[in-house]
Amino acid sequence: MKTMLFSAGAVRVSFARVVSLVSLASMIAVTGLIAACNKSNSAGSSSTTSGTTAAQIQTQSDDETQVNNEMDANLNDVNNALNTSTSFSGNATTSYSTGIQTNGGPNGSTTLDIDYSICDGTVTTDTADGLRQIIITYNGNNCWGNRIRSGDVVISIPIGTRWRDTGAVVTVQYQNLKIKRVRDGKTITFNGTYTYTNVTGGLLVDLATRGSITHTISADSVTIEFADSATRVWSVSKQRVFTYNDGVVITTTGTHSDGTNTDVSVWGENRYGNSFETLITQPKVIAQSCDYRLTGGQTETIRPAVTTTITYGLDSDGNPTSCPGTGTYYYKIVWQIGGKTYTYIAPY
């Protein structure tokens, strides 16, 4: 039997339009800033190794940023759906509304105000034939202003498991989850399954008394189809810690070890067929007070031929910035080839 839980259709404030993409030649001319003290003048753009030209490195970094940001956005929806389903959360008092207020926030002096809305999705439950599932169906609305999503995400919950329990584990399956970025029409499509664990237990409504809640995400075979139809399999290993500061704050770190590094968050092959692994070298922070935007953090992506560093939460000049509200955040890529250092700045 399927039961409707909620369908939040309120339109969110749209993000500001970002500038149109310029030509490849212009991007390289404007953003290929030399930071190293050397005389080499052609290593980055003339390389013949697949995946190491300036344009390819920029594309790879944009792929990583879009994929990780959209996975995090969907994780927020999955967590919201689990928190608002009384049948699965273990909390009989959670509201199905777009938000909930609980007296007694941090330091016992403020009100905990959490937004559970999924403005472009409908959430249903399915308990027929022994199933215990929550299904998020994205409807293609552009309520966020920056993305259009379609497809389903199915959350499967073992009998007897309550999401608020310590160590609760659920399985999440992407079913042709397609995301189109509004500013340039770039699409990515997810399929595959990951495991989502509530390590500490507790629900978001408990942040006022618990102080923090820790979740982990683990996946060995998430399939990603890029706009050029290249399809790759990525693995994921992350920890997300929820705290409260003028809204929910999510701090993400990598948890996989490759034998040398212990903070690996994602690994696999990029669209050009190059193997890679991405380390979170500075925790990535998402803030509800900034419309659930990624407000800061740094990653290092290691490939056989080149290593790139990406810094998030910047302005168009590459400087750290406060929450822009409906404005645009930028990331900065830095990489070295042939003894020469390159820098590229782009919006996300």
VOBA-1610 file (N, C-alpha, C; in pm, whole numbers, padded with zeros to 5 digits, always signed):
BEGIN
Met+00085-00120+00000Met+00000+00000+00000Met+00087+00124+00000Lys+00064+00218-00089Lys+00142+00342-00096Lys+00067+00455-00029Thr+00138+00529+00054Thr+00078+00639+00127Thr+00154+00766+00099Met+00085+00874+00063Met+00152+01001+00040Met+00196+01062+00172Leu+00324+01101+00182Leu+00372+01167+00303Leu+00365+01318+00287Phe+00433+01369+00185Phe+00423+01512+00162Phe+00470+01543+00023Ser+00425+01657-00029Ser+00471+01707-00159Ser+00487+01855-00146Ala+00612+01899-00127Ala+00637+02041-00105Ala+00664+02109-00237Gly+00580+02200-00277Gly+00597+02262-00408Gly+00628+02409-00403Ala+00661+02459-00284Ala+00688+02601-00272Ala+00810+02638-00354Val+00804+02753-00420Val+00917+02796-00501Val+01021+02860-00412Arg+01147+02814-00421Arg+01257+02871-00346Arg+01311+02991-00423Val+01388+03075-00352Val+01448+03191-00416Val+01548+03145-00520Ser+01538+03194-00643Ser+01627+03150-00750Ser+01766+03206-00731Phe+01863+03129-00773Phe+02000+03176-00770Phe+02019+03278-00883Ala+02113+03370-00864Ala+02141+03469-00967Ala+02199+03402-01089Arg+02168+03455-01203Arg+02224+03402-01326Arg+02373+03427-01330Val+02446+03328-01366Val+02591+03346-01376Val+02625+03379-01519Val+02741+03430-01538Val+02783+03470-01672Val+02792+03349-01762Ser+02770+03371-01890Ser+02776+03263-01988Ser+02918+03214-02001Leu+02931+03087-02042Leu+03063+03030-02064Leu+03130+03102-02179Val+03254+03135-02161Val+03332+03196-02268Val+03401+03088-02345Ser+03466+03126-02453Ser+03534+03027-02535Ser+03651+02968-02461Leu+03696+02853-02505Leu+03808+02785-02442Leu+03930+02874-02444Ala+03952+02942-02556Ala+04070+03027-02563Ala+04063+03139-02462Ser+03945+03196-02443Ser+03931+03305-02347Ser+03950+03256-02205Met+03896+03137-02173Met+03912+03083-02038Met+04058+03065-02004Ile+04133+03010-02099Ile+04274+02984-02072Ile+04349+03116-02058Ala+04314+03215-02144Ala+04384+03342-02140Ala+04358+03416-02011Val+04232+03410-01963Val+04196+03486-01844Val+04236+03417-01717Thr+04223+03284-01712Thr+04240+03214-01586Thr+04364+03129-01576Gly+04439+03116-01683Gly+04562+03038-01674Gly+04672+03119-01612Leu+04659+03152-01485Leu+04752+03239-01413Leu+04875+03162-01372Ile+04992+03215-01400Ile+05117+03149-01362Ile+05157+03193-01224Ala+05170+03094-01133Ala+05208+03126-00995Ala+05347+03078-00962Ala+05406+03000-01045Ala+05540+02948-01017Ala+05644+03037-01081Cys+05762+03041-01022Cys+05872+03120-01074Cys+05953+03035-01171Asn+05908+03028-01296Asn+05979+02950-01396Asn+05952+03009-01532Lys+06021+02958-01635Lys+06015+03017-01767Lys+05939+02932-01868Ser+05887+02816-01825Ser+05815+02731-01918Ser+05689+02802-01966Asn+05652+02784-02093Asn+05538+02860-02144Asn+05434+02778-02220Ser+05440+02644-02218Ser+05342+02573-02299Ser+05301+02438-02244Ala+05346+02398-02126Ala+05325+02260-02081Ala+05178+02225-02064Gly+05097+02318-02007Gly+04960+02283-01973Gly+04871+02259-02092Ser+04876+02347-02191Ser+04780+02338-02300Ser+04827+02254-02417Ser+04956+02220-02421Ser+05006+02146-02536Ser+05024+01998-02508Ser+04994+01955-02382Ser+05012+01814-02349Ser+04923+01727-02435Thr+04979+01613-02480Thr+04901+01521-02562Thr+04845+01406-02481Thr+04875+01400-02350Thr+04823+01294-02265Thr+04675+01318-02238Ser+04593+01217-02261Ser+04449+01233-02242Ser+04417+01276-02100Gly+04336+01380-02088Gly+04294+01426-01957Gly+04386+01527-01892Thr+04490+01576-01963Thr+04583+01668-01899Thr+04594+01802-01969Thr+04516+01828-02073Thr+04514+01962-02130Thr+04439+02053-02033Ala+04457+02183-02049Ala+04390+02278-01960Ala+04239+02261-01966Ala+04186+02245-02088Ala+04041+02231-02103Ala+03991+02104-02036Gln+04065+01994-02050Gln+04024+01867-01990Gln+04030+01873-01838Ile+04133+01935-01783Ile+04144+01947-01637Ile+04030+02031-01583Gln+03996+02138-01653Gln+03883+02221-01610Gln+03754+02142-01614Thr+03734+02062-01719Thr+03614+01981-01730Thr+03608+01875-01620Gln+03721+01808-01594Gln+03725+01707-01489Gln+03690+01768-01353Ser+03746+01884-01325Ser+03719+01950-01196Ser+03574+01993-01185Asp+03516+02040-01295Asp+03376+02077-01296Asp+03288+01954-01277Asp+03326+01841-01340Asp+03254+01715-01320Asp+03253+01677-01172Glu+03370+01679-01110Glu+03380+01641-00969Glu+03294+01731-00882Thr+03300+01861-00908Thr+03223+01956-00828Thr+03073+01932-00844Gln+03027+01917-00969Gln+02884+01896-00992Gln+02838+01763-00933Val+02913+01656-00956Val+02872+01525-00905Val+02864+01526-00752Asn+02967+01575-00686Asn+02968+01573-00540Asn+02862+01666-00481Asn+02842+01783-00539Asn+02740+01874-00488Asn+02600+01816-00506Glu+02574+01749-00619Glu+02441+01692-00641Glu+02419+01568-00554Met+02524+01489-00531Met+02509+01376-00438Met+02477+01427-00298Asp+02545+01535-00256Asp+02518+01591-00124Asp+02377+01647-00115Ala+02332+01712-00222Ala+02196+01767-00223Ala+02093+01655-00210Asn+02117+01544-00281Asn+02024+01432-00270Asn+02031+01367-00132Leu+02151+01360-00073Leu+02164+01308+00063Leu+02080+01389+00160Asn+02078+01520+00143Asn+01995+01604+00229Asn+01847+01565+00214Asp+01805+01540+00090Asp+01665+01500+00066Asp+01635+01364+00130Val+01730+01270+00115Val+01712+01137+00175Val+01698+01149+00326Asn+01784+01227+00387Asn+01779+01244+00532Asn+01649+01312+00574Asn+01607+01412+00497Asn+01479+01479+00528Asn+01363+01381+00519Ala+01363+01297+00414Ala+01254+01200+00400Ala+01252+01101+00516Leu+01370+01057+00560Leu+01377+00965+00674Leu+01332+01034+00803Asn+01369+01160+00820Asn+01332+01232+00942Asn+01183+01259+00950Thr+01117+01278+00837Thr+00975+01316+00840Thr+00879+01199+00825Ser+00931+01079+00810Ser+00844+00961+00802Ser+00835+00898+00940Thr+00723+00916+01007Thr+00710+00861+01142Thr+00715+00709+01142Ser+00679+00647+01031Ser+00681+00501+01023Ser+00823+00445+01025Phe+00920+00527+00983Phe+01056+00479+00970Phe+01155+00551+01061Ser+01121+00671+01106Ser+01215+00749+01187Ser+01221+00704+01332Gly+01108+00653+01384Gly+01101+00619+01526Gly+01057+00736+01611Asn+01018+00847+01549Asn+00974+00965+01621Asn+00829+00993+01584Ala+00739+00975+01680Ala+00596+00988+01652Ala+00550+01132+01642Thr+00637+01228+01675Thr+00593+01368+01679Thr+00647+01452+01565Thr+00725+01395+01474Thr+00781+01473+01364Thr+00671+01514+01268Ser+00675+01640+01225Ser+00573+01694+01136Ser+00606+01662+00990Tyr+00502+01653+00906Tyr+00521+01638+00763Tyr+00535+01772+00693Ser+00529+01880+00768Ser+00533+02013+00708Ser+00671+02043+00652Thr+00684+02159+00590Thr+00811+02196+00528Thr+00916+02233+00630Gly+00880+02248+00754Gly+00977+02281+00858Gly+00923+02247+00994Ile+01009+02245+01093Ile+00965+02215+01229Ile+01045+02299+01327Gln+00981+02349+01429Gln+01050+02426+01532Gln+01041+02351+01664Thr+01153+02348+01733Thr+01160+02280+01862Thr+01221+02374+01963Asn+01152+02400+02072Asn+01206+02489+02174Asn+01332+02430+02236Gly+01424+02517+02270Gly+01546+02473+02336Gly+01655+02440+02238Gly+01699+02540+02160Gly+01808+02521+02066Gly+01941+02524+02137Pro+02050+02545+02065Pro+02183+02548+02126Pro+02190+02646+02242Asn+02256+02604+02347Asn+02272+02683+02470Asn+02140+02710+02541Gly+02036+02642+02499Gly+01907+02654+02566Gly+01840+02787+02547Ser+01885+02865+02446Ser+01834+03001+02435Ser+01765+03032+02302Thr+01782+02948+02202Thr+01727+02979+02072Thr+01628+02871+02029Thr+01565+02894+01919Thr+01471+02797+01863Thr+01537+02721+01749Leu+01525+02592+01751Leu+01579+02508+01645Leu+01479+02508+01530Asp+01518+02561+01417Asp+01429+02573+01301Asp+01491+02499+01185Ile+01434+02384+01149Ile+01490+02298+01046Ile+01396+02290+00927Asp+01450+02307+00807Asp+01371+02300+00686Asp+01381+02159+00628Tyr+01269+02088+00622Tyr+01265+01952+00570Tyr+01211+01945+00427Ser+01191+02058+00363Ser+01120+02057+00236Ser+01202+01998+00122Ile+01134+01932+00031Ile+01192+01887-00096Ile+01103+01950-00203Cys+01140+02068-00248Cys+01047+02149-00326Cys+01023+02095-00466Asp+01113+02009-00515Asp+01094+01956-00650Asp+01072+01805-00649Gly+01025+01753-00535Gly+01006+01609-00525Gly+00884+01573-00443Thr+00832+01455-00471Thr+00721+01398-00396Thr+00770+01274-00324Val+00732+01258-00198Val+00777+01146-00117Val+00659+01055-00085Thr+00675+00925-00113Thr+00573+00826-00080Thr+00639+00710-00007Thr+00557+00628+00059Thr+00608+00506+00121Thr+00542+00385+00056Asp+00613+00272+00061Asp+00560+00148+00005Asp+00589+00036+00105Thr+00481-00020+00160Thr+00496-00130+00255Thr+00428-00257+00205Ala+00395-00261+00076Ala+00330-00379+00019Ala+00427-00496+00009Asp+00377-00616+00028Asp+00455-00740+00011Asp+00582-00741+00097Gly+00571-00684+00215Gly+00684-00687+00306Gly+00789-00581+00280Leu+00768-00495+00179Leu+00864-00388+00152Leu+00857-00281+00260Arg+00969-00220+00287Arg+00974-00100+00371Arg+01059+00001+00295Gln+00990+00082+00214Gln+01062+00174+00127Gln+01003+00314+00132Ile+01091+00411+00115Ile+01051+00549+00091Ile+01099+00582-00050Ile+01012+00640-00131Ile+01048+00673-00269Ile+01039+00824-00288Ile+01150+00884-00331Ile+01151+01026-00369Ile+01143+01032-00521Thr+01040+01095-00573Thr+01024+01111-00717Thr+01040+01258-00752Tyr+01143+01289-00828Tyr+01168+01427-00868Tyr+01084+01461-00991Asn+01025+01581-00990Asn+00921+01613-01087Asn+00964+01711-01196Gly+01091+01749-01200Gly+01137+01836-01307Gly+01113+01983-01285Asn+01064+02022-01166Asn+01044+02163-01136Asn+01178+02231-01110Asn+01189+02357-01149Asn+01310+02435-01126Asn+01290+02528-01007Cys+01251+02471-00893Cys+01220+02555-00778Cys+01344+02611-00710Trp+01460+02546-00730Trp+01584+02596-00671Trp+01648+02705-00757Gly+01611+02708-00883Gly+01668+02810-00972Gly+01795+02768-01041Asn+01864+02665-00990Asn+01993+02627-01048Asn+01995+02487-01106Arg+01890+02406-01082Arg+01892+02267-01129Arg+01752+02220-01163Ile+01746+02121-01254Ile+01622+02051-01285Ile+01649+01902-01265Arg+01570+01838-01180Arg+01593+01697-01148Arg+01473+01612-01186Ser+01503+01491-01236Ser+01400+01392-01265Ser+01452+01255-01226Gly+01362+01158-01213Gly+01402+01024-01172Gly+01362+00995-01030Asp+01396+00874-00983Asp+01356+00828-00850Asp+01478+00793-00765Val+01460+00807-00634Val+01556+00759-00535Val+01478+00675-00435Val+01518+00548-00419Val+01444+00454-00335Val+01527+00422-00211Ile+01468+00445-00094Ile+01533+00418+00034Ile+01470+00291+00092Ser+01552+00189+00112Ser+01503+00061+00165Ser+01548+00045+00310Ile+01453+00010+00397Ile+01478+00007+00541Ile+01444-00131+00594Pro+01539-00199+00658Pro+01510-00333+00712Pro+01398-00330+00816Ile+01324-00437+00825Ile+01221-00450+00927Ile+01285-00437+01065Gly+01223-00359+01150Gly+01275-00340+01285Gly+01372-00225+01300Thr+01417-00168+01188Thr+01511-00055+01193Thr+01436+00076+01204Arg+01481+00161+01296Arg+01431+00298+01307Arg+01549+00392+01281Trp+01528+00492+01197Trp+01639+00578+01156Trp+01701+00651+01275Arg+01628+00675+01379Arg+01685+00747+01493Arg+01774+00659+01580Asp+01774+00526+01559Asp+01854+00435+01642Asp+02002+00445+01609Thr+02086+00428+01711Thr+02231+00427+01691Thr+02270+00312+01599Gly+02345+00345+01493Gly+02391+00243+01399Gly+02289+00201+01296Ala+02176+00269+01285Ala+02075+00232+01186Ala+02133+00243+01045Val+02105+00141+00962Val+02158+00135+00826Val+02044+00122+00726Val+02044+00206+00622Val+01947+00194+00514Val+02024+00188+00382Thr+01955+00138+00279Thr+02013+00131+00145Thr+01941+00229+00055Val+02018+00306-00023Val+01961+00407-00110Val+01998+00376-00255Gln+01897+00371-00342Gln+01921+00337-00481Gln+01881+00452-00573Tyr+01976+00495-00659Tyr+01946+00591-00764Tyr+01882+00516-00881Gln+01770+00568-00929Gln+01705+00510-01046Gln+01690+00619-01152Asn+01792+00627-01239Asn+01794+00728-01346Asn+01769+00868-01292Leu+01842+00903-01186Leu+01834+01038-01132Leu+01916+01131-01222Lys+01846+01213-01297Lys+01910+01303-01394Lys+01901+01446-01345Ile+02015+01513-01345Ile+02022+01653-01302Ile+02074+01738-01416Lys+01999+01841-01449Lys+02040+01936-01552Lys+02073+02069-01486Arg+02195+02117-01509Arg+02236+02246-01453Arg+02180+02357-01541Val+02108+02451-01480Val+02033+02550-01557Val+02125+02645-01632Arg+02233+02688-01572Arg+02312+02795-01633Arg+02378+02755-01764Asp+02406+02625-01784Asp+02472+02585-01908Asp+02412+02459-01969Gly+02309+02401-01907Gly+02245+02283-01961Gly+02321+02154-01942Lys+02429+02155-01867Lys+02510+02034-01847Lys+02434+01934-01762Thr+02432+01807-01805Thr+02358+01703-01735Thr+02451+01595-01681Ile+02407+01533-01572Ile+02468+01412-01519Ile+02354+01321-01476Thr+02375+01189-01489Thr+02271+01092-01452Thr+02331+00987-01361Phe+02263+00961-01248Phe+02310+00865-01149Phe+02228+00737-01153Asn+02296+00624-01141Asn+02235+00496-01112Asn+02325+00423-01013Gly+02268+00328-00940Gly+02349+00254-00845Gly+02299+00269-00702Thr+02373+00211-00609Thr+02328+00198-00470Thr+02437+00238-00374Tyr+02397+00300-00262Tyr+02492+00327-00153Tyr+02428+00294-00019Thr+02514+00277+00081Thr+02470+00247+00217Thr+02480+00373+00300Tyr+02374+00403+00374Tyr+02366+00525+00455Tyr+02347+00483+00600Thr+02438+00526+00690Thr+02439+00480+00829Thr+02427+00598+00924Asn+02336+00586+01021Asn+02322+00685+01127Asn+02412+00639+01244Val+02537+00679+01241Val+02638+00627+01333Val+02602+00656+01478Thr+02568+00780+01509Thr+02542+00819+01647Thr+02397+00798+01687Gly+02309+00782+01586Gly+02167+00781+01616Gly+02117+00923+01631Gly+01986+00937+01643Gly+01925+01069+01660Gly+01872+01123+01529Leu+01776+01215+01540Leu+01717+01284+01426Leu+01756+01431+01431Leu+01735+01501+01320Leu+01772+01642+01318Leu+01702+01721+01428Val+01580+01681+01460Val+01507+01751+01565Val+01575+01736+01701Asp+01665+01638+01713Asp+01736+01615+01838Asp+01864+01697+01851Leu+01899+01775+01748Leu+02025+01850+01753Leu+02032+01944+01873Ala+01916+01995+01913Ala+01916+02088+02027Ala+01971+02024+02153Thr+01945+01896+02172Thr+01991+01828+02293Thr+02115+01744+02271Arg+02136+01693+02148Arg+02250+01605+02122Arg+02377+01682+02089Gly+02363+01800+02029Gly+02480+01879+01991Gly+02532+01843+01853Ser+02540+01715+01820Ser+02585+01674+01687Ser+02531+01535+01654Ile+02519+01507+01525Ile+02476+01376+01474Ile+02570+01339+01361Thr+02615+01213+01357Thr+02712+01170+01256Thr+02652+01062+01167His+02665+01083+01035His+02623+00986+00935His+02743+00946+00850Thr+02741+00826+00791Thr+02841+00786+00693Thr+02774+00737+00567Ile+02846+00751+00455Ile+02797+00709+00324Ile+02904+00621+00262Ser+02863+00505+00210Ser+02957+00412+00150Ser+02898+00354+00022Ala+02973+00361-00089Ala+02926+00308-00217Ala+03044+00253-00296Asp+03024+00139-00361Asp+03127+00078-00443Asp+03097+00086-00592Ser+02975+00121-00629Ser+02940+00110-00770Ser+02830+00208-00811Val+02854+00338-00787Val+02762+00439-00836Val+02800+00472-00980Thr+02706+00456-01071Thr+02733+00482-01213Thr+02691+00624-01248Ile+02782+00696-01315Ile+02756+00835-01353Ile+02770+00848-01503Glu+02664+00897-01568Glu+02670+00926-01711Glu+02683+01076-01729Phe+02788+01117-01800Phe+02814+01259-01823Phe+02744+01306-01950Ala+02750+01437-01972Ala+02678+01496-02085Ala+02727+01444-02220Asp+02853+01399-02227Asp+02906+01347-02353Asp+02881+01198-02368Ser+02794+01143-02281Ser+02754+01001-02280Ser+02859+00908-02222Ala+02975+00960-02181Ala+03072+00876-02111Ala+03011+00831-01979Thr+03023+00702-01949Thr+02966+00645-01827Thr+03078+00584-01745Arg+03085+00622-01618Arg+03192+00577-01531Arg+03134+00531-01397Val+03210+00445-01328Val+03171+00395-01196Val+03260+00460-01091Trp+03198+00521-00991Trp+03271+00586-00882Trp+03237+00517-00750Ser+03335+00518-00659Ser+03314+00471-00522Ser+03316+00592-00429Val+03244+00580-00318Val+03228+00693-00226Val+03247+00645-00083Ser+03316+00724-00001Ser+03331+00695+00142Ser+03343+00828+00216Lys+03234+00869+00281Lys+03229+01000+00345Lys+03167+00992+00484Gln+03201+01089+00565Gln+03135+01110+00693Gln+03077+01251+00695Arg+02952+01263+00741Arg+02887+01394+00752Arg+02844+01415+00897Val+02889+01525+00956Val+02856+01559+01094Val+02762+01680+01093Phe+02645+01664+01157Phe+02543+01768+01163Phe+02554+01842+01296Thr+02563+01973+01289Thr+02556+02059+01407Thr+02456+02170+01377Tyr+02439+02263+01472Tyr+02342+02370+01452Tyr+02406+02504+01482Asn+02399+02596+01384Asn+02447+02733+01401Asn+02368+02821+01304Asp+02262+02883+01354Asp+02172+02960+01269Asp+02117+02872+01158Gly+02083+02749+01192Gly+02039+02648+01096Gly+02133+02529+01101Val+02098+02426+01027Val+02180+02305+01025Val+02311+02332+00951Val+02420+02282+01005Val+02552+02289+00941Val+02602+02146+00922Ile+02644+02112+00800Ile+02691+01977+00768Ile+02838+01983+00730Thr+02922+01912+00805Thr+03065+01910+00780Thr+03104+01772+00727Thr+03163+01769+00606Thr+03192+01643+00537Thr+03341+01618+00527Thr+03382+01494+00558Thr+03521+01451+00544Thr+03525+01318+00470Gly+03642+01282+00417Gly+03661+01153+00353Gly+03705+01050+00454Thr+03665+00924+00434Thr+03694+00820+00534Thr+03763+00696+00477His+03792+00695+00346His+03857+00578+00286His+04009+00592+00296Ser+04078+00479+00316Ser+04224+00477+00318Ser+04276+00401+00198Asp+04375+00458+00128Asp+04437+00390+00016Asp+04571+00327+00055Gly+04597+00324+00186Gly+04724+00274+00236Gly+04822+00385+00269Thr+04800+00502+00209Thr+04882+00620+00237Thr+04797+00733+00292Asn+04686+00761+00223Asn+04595+00867+00264Asn+04472+00806+00331Thr+04425+00872+00437Thr+04309+00821+00512Thr+04186+00908+00496Asp+04193+01011+00411Asp+04082+01105+00397Asp+04028+01107+00255Val+04032+00991+00189Val+03980+00980+00052Val+03827+00974+00057Ser+03763+01054-00027Ser+03616+01060-00028Ser+03555+00995-00152Val+03622+01004-00267Val+03570+00952-00393Val+03686+00898-00475Trp+03664+00788-00548Trp+03766+00738-00639Trp+03700+00659-00752Gly+03773+00646-00864Gly+03720+00577-00981Gly+03790+00622-01106Glu+03715+00640-01215Glu+03767+00691-01341Glu+03687+00813-01383Asn+03756+00916-01438Asn+03685+01032-01487Asn+03636+01007-01629Arg+03572+01106-01689Arg+03510+01086-01820Arg+03611+01052-01929Tyr+03741+01086-01907Tyr+03844+01056-02006Tyr+03909+00921-01984Gly+03860+00845-01885Gly+03913+00713-01858Gly+04035+00712-01768Asn+04070+00827-01707Asn+04184+00836-01617Asn+04141+00798-01475Ser+04216+00710-01409Ser+04186+00678-01270Ser+04219+00797-01182Phe+04145+00811-01072Phe+04168+00924-00980Phe+04119+00885-00842Glu+04164+00962-00743Glu+04103+00960-00610Glu+04105+01101-00556Thr+03998+01137-00484Thr+03984+01271-00431Thr+03990+01268-00279Leu+04080+01349-00223Leu+04093+01363-00078Leu+04026+01492-00035Ile+03956+01490+00076Ile+03906+01614+00135Ile+04012+01662+00233Thr+04089+01761+00191Thr+04202+01809+00272Thr+04160+01915+00373Gln+04051+01985+00346Gln+03989+02075+00442Gln+03840+02043+00440Pro+03777+02016+00555Pro+03637+01972+00558Pro+03547+02062+00474Lys+03455+01999+00401Lys+03358+02073+00320Lys+03237+02104+00407Val+03191+02229+00403Val+03085+02274+00493Val+02965+02322+00412Ile+02849+02267+00445Ile+02721+02308+00386Ile+02639+02372+00497Ala+02576+02487+00468Ala+02502+02559+00570Ala+02358+02584+00527Gln+02263+02549+00614Gln+02123+02579+00588Gln+02102+02730+00578Ser+02174+02808+00658Ser+02159+02953+00657Ser+02203+03014+00525Cys+02276+02938+00446Cys+02317+02982+00312Cys+02245+02898+00206Asp+02119+02865+00235Asp+02034+02792+00140Asp+02094+02656+00104Tyr+02154+02591+00204Tyr+02217+02461+00188Tyr+02324+02463+00078Arg+02400+02573+00071Arg+02510+02584-00024Arg+02639+02534+00039Leu+02733+02490-00045Leu+02867+02455-00001Leu+02942+02585+00021Thr+02975+02615+00147Thr+03032+02745+00181Thr+03183+02744+00198Gly+03246+02627+00197Gly+03391+02622+00211Gly+03443+02480+00210Gly+03574+02466+00200Gly+03639+02335+00199Gly+03740+02326+00087Gln+03821+02221+00091Gln+03924+02203-00011Gln+03944+02054-00039Thr+03963+02020-00166Thr+03990+01882-00205Thr+04118+01876-00287Glu+04178+01758-00288Glu+04295+01731-00373Glu+04265+01606-00454Thr+04268+01618-00585Thr+04240+01505-00673Thr+04369+01456-00735Ile+04401+01331-00707Ile+04526+01271-00752Ile+04500+01183-00872Arg+04571+01209-00982Arg+04567+01128-01102Arg+04709+01087-01137Pro+04726+00987-01221Pro+04863+00945-01256Pro+04948+01056-01315Ala+04886+01146-01395Ala+04965+01246-01467Ala+04959+01386-01406Val+04860+01414-01323Val+04844+01549-01271Val+04763+01545-01142Thr+04794+01636-01050Thr+04719+01651-00925Thr+04658+01791-00922Thr+04529+01799-00890Thr+04462+01929-00884Thr+04411+01954-00742Thr+04416+02079-00702Thr+04360+02124-00574Thr+04243+02216-00604Ile+04127+02190-00541Ile+04010+02273-00560Ile+03970+02334-00426Thr+03957+02466-00423Thr+03913+02538-00303Thr+03776+02598-00329Tyr+03683+02578-00234Tyr+03545+02621-00249Tyr+03513+02741-00158Gly+03399+02805-00186Gly+03354+02915-00103Gly+03424+03047-00133Leu+03450+03074-00261Leu+03526+03191-00301Leu+03439+03288-00382Asp+03491+03412-00397Asp+03426+03507-00487Asp+03489+03495-00626Ser+03448+03579-00718Ser+03494+03568-00856Ser+03642+03599-00873Asp+03704+03660-00770Asp+03847+03687-00774Asp+03929+03578-00706Gly+03859+03477-00653Gly+03929+03367-00587Gly+03957+03391-00440Asn+03886+03487-00378Asn+03904+03516-00236Asn+03788+03456-00156Pro+03815+03411-00031Pro+03707+03360+00054Pro+03597+03464+00069Thr+03472+03419+00070Thr+03360+03512+00079Thr+03256+03459+00176Ser+03178+03551+00230Ser+03069+03509+00318Ser+02954+03460+00232Cys+02851+03408+00297Cys+02737+03353+00224Cys+02678+03458+00130Pro+02671+03425+00000Pro+02617+03523-00096Pro+02466+03518-00109Gly+02400+03437-00024Gly+02255+03427-00036Gly+02218+03365-00169Thr+02151+03443-00256Thr+02112+03391-00387Thr+02219+03416-00492Gly+02335+03466-00451Gly+02442+03493-00546Gly+02521+03369-00580Thr+02639+03389-00635Thr+02719+03280-00688Thr+02845+03258-00607Tyr+02872+03132-00574Tyr+03001+03092-00519Tyr+03091+03047-00633Tyr+03223+03055-00609Tyr+03321+03010-00707Tyr+03418+02912-00642Tyr+03476+02825-00725Tyr+03586+02741-00681Tyr+03710+02777-00761Lys+03826+02746-00705Lys+03953+02772-00772Lys+04030+02642-00785Ile+04074+02611-00908Ile+04156+02493-00933Ile+04301+02538-00949Val+04392+02464-00890Val+04535+02488-00908Val+04600+02355-00946Trp+04683+02354-01051Trp+04753+02232-01090Trp+04888+02267-01152Gln+04975+02171-01157Gln+05108+02189-01213Gln+05136+02085-01322Ile+05191+02129-01432Ile+05239+02041-01537Ile+05369+02101-01593Gly+05469+02018-01608Gly+05594+02064-01667Gly+05661+02175-01591Gly+05647+02175-01459Gly+05709+02278-01377Gly+05638+02411-01378Lys+05519+02414-01433Lys+05443+02539-01443Lys+05311+02524-01368Thr+05269+02628-01297Thr+05148+02624-01217Thr+05036+02701-01287Tyr+04917+02641-01289Tyr+04801+02703-01353Tyr+04689+02720-01250Thr+04609+02824-01271Thr+04494+02853-01186Thr+04373+02881-01271Tyr+04258+02828-01229Tyr+04132+02851-01302Tyr+04021+02871-01199Ile+03937+02973-01222Ile+03827+03005-01131Ile+03695+02990-01206Ala+03598+02924-01145Ala+03469+02901-01211Ala+03357+02899-01107Pro+03232+02926-01149Pro+03119+02924-01055Pro+03070+02783-01028Tyr+03000+02767-00915Tyr+02931+02640-00887Tyr+02801+02668-00815
//
